């Protein structure tokens, strides 16, 4: 089952990073302010800024962790050029 790591551009210039098996469903949960999406209840998403499909949950979790450790400037550069993320 493929996993997707994604970055959302949210209100107040915030960025959110996560992973899922169903990006459409998960984005809808963020937009609706689901109880599963605490950060995006406070800062509703504007759009999916970038996403990467990976082959395993383990890899998705590793990439999510790497992205979350990046500075905002690095994340914005990654959004501009998604291919720079080495899978």
C-alpha positions, 0 to 999 in steps of 0.5 A: 500500500503506497503512503503519501508524505505531504506539506500543507500551506495553512493560514497565518503562513504556517506549514503542516507536514504529515503522512497518510494512505489517502491524501484526499480523505486526510486533506478533507479531515484537515479542512473540516477541522477533524479532532484528528487534526489539532494543528489544522483546526487552529490554522486551517489549510489553504492548499496541499503545497507538496506531496511525495508517494512512497512505498512503505509506512516506515519510509513515510515516517522517516521522511515526515520526521526529516521534513519536520526537522527542517527550517521554514526556509528549507521547507519553502525551498522543498515546496518550490522544488519537490525533487530535491527531497531524496527518497 
